[in-house]
Amino acid sequence: MARLPRFVLPGFPQHVIQRGNHRMILRDEEDYWFLWGRLGDAAAKFDCDIHAYVLMPDHFHLLLTPWREDGIGKLMQYTGRYFVQHINHRYQRRGTLWEGRYRATLLDPQALLLPVSHYIETNAVRAGFVAHADEYDWSSYAANALGIEDELISPHAVYRALGDTATERQRAYRAQVDTGLSQALIEHIRASTNKAWVLGDERFCLAIENKLNRRARPRPRGGDRRSAAYRRSLQQAATLH
């Protein structure tokens, strides 16, 4: 079956995950810095703003806004190509490094940009690597929550709206991270990203469907109970008994 095109709208943020084909793709600080650098190069080259990230030993997450239709695809292709060359040369290995295609979900920035940012930056906490996000070196938490300079990060307008000053924005951001995400929202983010559905409420998904002329969310289980077609199917079934 042919793969459906990804949901891409320039100016709309996306959550992106790339998983490694082995348990460990990042082995030491040199590997982390190399990947961090290639991501920065690619973001500048292909017109993408990165708002949040985490680099884990066997995968990485990005929250970024593309400003051209092929921006994310080009960024991931460029980063992947140079990083694989680095790893293969350094460790004298061959073959693919990635588990498969990167996974991505277009998301509603007003409702979900900050929760997805928190989800990304607390990945190491959920994995049991650290007790708090500020203890993990390879994420954007230090930039967004503590104001430590990170050349990879371009703050989104939703983040800038957290306060009039950098200190206010950082304080508000830390408070939100400390409040935590519900398990339901965590599962929703995971499912939408893994299955490539748009991440947002019904209103937002409908707007994306109208823009792109394709379904942006899974069909309701058991049929859409509000639709005339579903009601007719119930009536037809009733006549058979």
N, C-alpha and C positions, 0 to 999 in steps of 0.2 A: 504494500500500500504506500502511495506517495505521501511524504510528510507534508502536513499543512504548514503554510508560512507562519512564522512567529508573529505575535501581536507586537507591532512596532508603530509608535506615533512619536515623531520628533517633539521633544518638550515634555513628554510624560516619563516619569521615572520607572525603573524596572529593578526587580530583585533577581540577581543572577547567581547561580551556583555552578561551579565546575569541580567534579570529583575526580580523584586520581584512580588509576587502574590498580594500584597496589596500596598497601596499608600506609605507606609513607612516601610522599613526593617531596617534602621539605624536611631535610635532615639536620641542617644546622643553620647558623646565622647567615652564612654566605648565600645559601639558597633562598632564605626569606628576603634578604636585601635584593637579590637578583630579581625575584618575582615582583617585589614592590616597585623596583625601578622600571621594569618593563610595563607594568600597569600604568605608571605615570606617563611614560613615553607614548603609549598607545592612546591614553585618554586625550593627550594634547594633539596627537596626530589625527585622530578620528573624531574630534569634536564631541567628547563625552565629559560630563561633570560627574565625578565620583563624590558621593555624599557620606558613604559609610563603607567599611570593609572589615573583614577578618580573614587572616591567613592561618589555616589550620594545617597540621602535619599531612593530612590526606585529602584536603579540599580547601576551596576558598569561596567566600561570599562577597558580592558587591551590591551596593545600592547606587545606581547611577542614572543620569538623564542623558539620553542621546539627543544630539541636535541635527542629525541627519539619519535617514532611514537605515543606512547600512552601518551606522556607527558602532553598535554593540557587536555585530558580527565581525566587523573588521578588527575591533579592539581585541576580541577573544582569539581570533585567528592569529593576529600579530603576537600577542602575549604568549599564546600556546606554542607557536613555532619556535620562538627564541628561547622560551623556558625549556622545552624539550631538548633543544640543541645543547643547552647548558648542562642539563642533567645527564644526558647521554654521554657527553664528552667527559664530564667530571667523574662519573661513576662507571665509565666504560660499559655502558649498557646499550641495548637496541630495542626497537619495538615501540609500540604506542605507550604513552604515559597516562592518557586520560581514559576514564571509564566509558565515555561516550560523548555525545553532544552536550554542550552546556544546557542547563535548564533555566528558564526565565519566566517571570510573570510581570506584566504591566500592572501598575497599581494606582489607586486613587491617592494623589499626594496629600490632599487636605485631610483625609481620614486616616491614612495608613503609612505615610512616609516616616513619621517618627516612630511608631510601633515597629515597623520593619527595621529601622535603624537600630532600635534597642534589641530586637531579636538577633540581628547580626552580631552586635558587639557583646552580647552575653552568651554567644555560642560556646566559648571556652568554659564558661561557668557551668552550663548545662552538661558539657562533656566531662566535668569533674577535674579539669586542669587547674583551675583557680577557684577561690572562694568569691571573688568579686571582679568585675570587669576591669577595674583599674590595675589589677595585678598581671594582666596579660599584655605583653608588649606588642603583639602583632595585630592590633585592631585600631579603629579610628576613635575608640572611646576617649583616649587622652586628648584628642583634638576637639571633639564635640562637647565633652563634659568638663574638661579641665583647662582648655585653652592652650594646650601645648601644640606648637606649630607642626603641621604635617602637610608637606607639599602635595600629597595625593588628594587632599580634601578640598572640595568646593562646596560651601554651605548652600543649601537650597533655601528658597524664599520662605518655606514653611518653618525651617529652623530659625531663620533670621527674625521671624515674627514672634519668637519666644520672649523677646525683650528688646529694650532700646539700646542696651549696651552689651558688650561681650560677656561681662560678668553676670548680668541678668540672664542671658541666654544659657550660659553654662549652668547656672544654679537651677533654672527651670528644667533643663535637660537631665541633670543628675537626679532631681526629684522624681521625674517620670521613670527613669531607669530603676530607681530604688523601689518604686511602687510595684513594678513587675508586670508581666503579661499574663493573662489568663491562659490556662492550658488549652481552652477552646480556640483562642486566637492563635496560639502557637501552632496548633494542628491545622488551622485554616491557612496560615501562611505556608506551612510545609506542603499541604496538599495542592494549593494553587500553583506553587512554584514547580513541584514535581510533575504535575499534570498539565502545566502551561495554560491554565485558565487565568483570566483577568482577576485581579485581587481588588475587590471593592463590593459595595452594596448593590442591590438590584438596580437602583437609579444609575449608578456609575457604569455598571456592566451594560445596561441598555444603551447608554450614550455611546460607549465604545462599539457596540454592535452596529449602531446606526452609522457611525463614522467609517467602519471597516467592512460593513455588509457581511458579517459572519458571526456565528454564535460565539460568545465570550465566556460562557459558563456552562457547566454540565446541565443536562436536562433533569428536572426533578424526578426523583424515584417514584414510580407508579403513575407517572403522567402528571401533567399540569392540571391541577384540580380546578383552576379558575377558567380554563379554556372551554370554548363551546364544543370543540372536538372531543375533549375528555368527557363532557357531560353526555354527548351523543353516544359515545361508546358504552357508557353505563346504561343508558336507556336501551340500546340494542341488546346488551347482555341480559337485561332484565326480561326482555320478550322471549328469550330462549328457555326460561324456567317456568 
